[in-house]
C-alpha cells in the first residue's frame, strides 16, 4: 500500500512538471514563431508583387505559366505559414490529452508508466518546437493522431499477450503478409525505394514497413513459448527482409534481418 501511494505521488509530480514544461515551451515557441512568420510572409508578398509585374511584361505563354507556378508556390507557402500555429496548438493539445489520459488510466488499470509517458510527451513537444520553424501542417497532426491510436492499440494487444492463442498469433503473421502485398501493389517509388503509400494527389504518405516492424515485435515476443512459432517468426522476418530488398528499401531490410 505504501509503495502504491508513493508511486501515485510520483506520478502526480511528473504530471504537473511535464504539463508545466510542455505548456511553457509551447508558449515560448509560438512567441518566437510569430515575428519569423510575419517576416517571411511579408517577403513572399513582395516576391508575388514582383512576379505580377514580370507577368504583365511576359511575352510568351511559357513565361506566363512559369510565373503562375511561382506565384502559386508563394501563395501556398503563405497559407501554410498562417496556419502553422493553429496546427501546432492542435498537436500540443493531443500531447496534453495523452498525458492526462495516461495518468487517469494508470490509476484505473493499477499500472505505472508515468515516467516513460512523461519522457515521451516532453520529447515529442521538443521535437515539434524544433520542427515548427521549418514546417508544420495538417499532415503532422494526422501522423500524431495515428501514432496515438497505434500506441493505444499496441498497448491493448500487449496486455492481452498472455491470453493470445494460436489463432491470434497466425493472424498477426497473416497481417504481415497482407501488408507486404499492399506495399507491392499500391506503394509508389520515391527516391528509388518502393515503400511509400500516398493518400490522394499531393496528400500524406505512410511507410507500410513501419507497421510491419511493430507486428514483428509482437510476433517475436509471443513466439518463444513454442518452438514452431520461433521458426515461423524467423521465416516471416526473412520474407520481409527479402521483400524490402526487392523494394530497394535497404534500411527496413536490415532491420528485418537483424
URPERA-V623630 format. One record per pair of residues at least 24 apart in sequence whose C-alpha atoms are under 10 Angstrom apart, sorted by sequence separation. I is the first residue (numbers start at 1). J is the second residue. D is the distance in whole Angstrom. If there is no record, write none. Layout:
# URPERA-V623630
i	j	d
I	J	D
I	J	D
This chain:
# URPERA-V623630
i	j	d
47	71	8
48	72	9
183	207	9
213	237	9
216	240	10
48	73	10
95	120	9
96	121	8
183	208	6
212	237	9
45	71	9
48	74	7
95	121	6
96	122	10
182	208	8
183	209	8
44	71	9
47	74	8
48	75	8
94	121	10
95	122	9
213	240	9
180	208	8
212	240	8
44	73	10
45	74	8
92	121	9
95	124	8
96	125	10
179	208	7
180	209	8
44	74	6
45	75	8
95	125	8
179	209	8
43	74	10
44	75	8
209	240	9
92	124	9
176	208	10
179	211	8
180	212	8
41	74	9
44	77	8
45	78	8
91	124	10
92	125	7
176	209	9
179	212	7
41	75	9
44	78	7
91	125	9
178	212	10
43	78	10
176	211	8
177	212	9
209	244	8
41	77	8
42	78	9
92	128	9
175	211	10
176	212	6
40	77	9
41	78	6
88	125	10
91	128	8
92	129	10
175	212	8
176	213	9
40	78	8
41	79	9
176	214	10
41	80	10
173	212	10
176	215	7
213	252	8
38	78	10
41	81	7
88	128	8
172	212	10
175	215	8
176	216	8
209	249	9
212	252	10
216	256	8
37	78	9
40	81	8
41	82	8
88	129	9
173	215	8
210	252	8
213	255	8
38	81	9
88	131	10
172	215	7
173	216	8
176	219	10
209	252	7
213	256	7
37	81	6
38	82	9
88	132	7
172	216	8
209	253	9
212	256	9
36	81	10
37	82	8
87	132	10
91	136	10
173	218	10
91	137	10
172	218	8
173	219	7
209	255	10
34	81	10
37	84	9
85	132	8
91	138	9
94	141	9
172	219	7
209	256	9
33	81	10
34	82	10
37	85	10
84	132	7
88	136	7
90	138	9
171	219	10
84	133	9
87	136	7
88	137	8
91	140	8
92	141	9
95	144	9
169	218	9
170	219	9
195	244	8
34	84	10
84	134	10
86	136	9
87	137	6
88	138	9
91	141	6
94	144	8
95	145	9
98	148	8
169	219	7
194	244	8
33	84	9
34	85	8
81	132	10
84	135	8
85	136	8
86	137	9
87	138	6
90	141	7
91	142	9
94	145	8
168	219	10
169	220	10
193	244	9
194	245	10
33	85	8
81	133	10
84	136	6
85	137	9
86	138	9
87	139	9
88	140	9
89	141	10
91	143	10
92	144	10
193	245	9
194	246	9
195	247	7
81	134	10
83	136	9
84	137	6
87	140	8
88	141	8
91	144	7
95	148	9
169	222	8
193	246	9
194	247	5
195	248	8
30	84	10
81	135	8
83	137	7
84	138	9
87	141	7
91	145	8
94	148	9
98	152	10
169	223	8
193	247	6
194	248	7
195	249	7
30	85	7
80	135	8
81	136	8
83	138	9
87	142	10
192	247	9
193	248	5
194	249	7
29	85	10
30	86	10
80	136	8
81	137	9
192	248	7
193	249	5
80	137	7
161	218	8
165	222	10
191	248	10
192	249	8
193	250	9
195	252	10
30	88	9
77	135	10
80	138	9
161	219	10
164	222	8
189	247	9
191	249	10
29	88	10
30	89	9
170	229	9
173	232	8
177	236	8
180	239	9
184	243	9
189	248	9
154	214	8
158	218	8
161	221	9
162	222	8
169	229	9
173	233	8
176	236	8
180	240	7
183	243	10
184	244	9
187	247	9
143	204	9
150	211	9
154	215	9
157	218	9
161	222	7
176	237	9
179	240	10
183	244	9
26	88	9
27	89	10
142	204	9
143	205	10
170	232	9
174	236	10
177	239	9
181	243	10
184	246	9
26	89	8
143	206	9
158	221	9
166	229	9
173	236	7
176	239	10
177	240	8
180	243	7
184	247	8
139	203	8
140	204	9
150	214	10
154	218	9
158	222	10
173	237	10
176	240	8
180	244	9
183	247	9
139	204	6
26	92	8
138	204	9
139	205	9
23	92	8
22	92	8
23	93	10
22	95	9
23	96	9
22	96	8
19	95	10
19	96	7
18	96	9
19	99	8
15	96	10
18	99	9
19	100	9
15	99	7
15	100	8
15	102	10
15	103	7
14	103	10
12	103	8
11	103	7
8	103	9
11	106	9
11	107	10
33	129	10
37	133	9
25	122	10
29	126	10
36	133	8
8	106	9
8	107	8
15	114	8
18	117	10
19	118	9
22	121	8
26	125	8
29	128	9
30	129	9
33	132	8
14	114	7
15	115	9
18	118	6
22	122	6
25	125	8
26	126	9
29	129	6
33	133	7
11	112	8
13	114	10
14	115	7
17	118	9
18	119	8
21	122	7
22	123	9
25	126	8
28	129	9
29	130	9
32	133	9
8	110	10
11	113	8
12	114	9
15	117	9
16	118	10
19	121	9
22	124	9
23	125	9
26	128	9
30	132	9
4	107	10
11	114	6
14	117	9
15	118	7
18	121	8
19	122	9
22	125	6
26	129	7
29	132	8
30	133	10
7	111	10
8	112	8
10	114	8
11	115	7
14	118	7
18	122	7
21	125	9
22	126	8
25	129	8
29	133	9
7	112	7
10	115	9
14	119	9
17	122	10
21	126	10
4	110	9
7	113	10
8	114	9
4	111	10
7	114	9
11	118	9
4	112	9
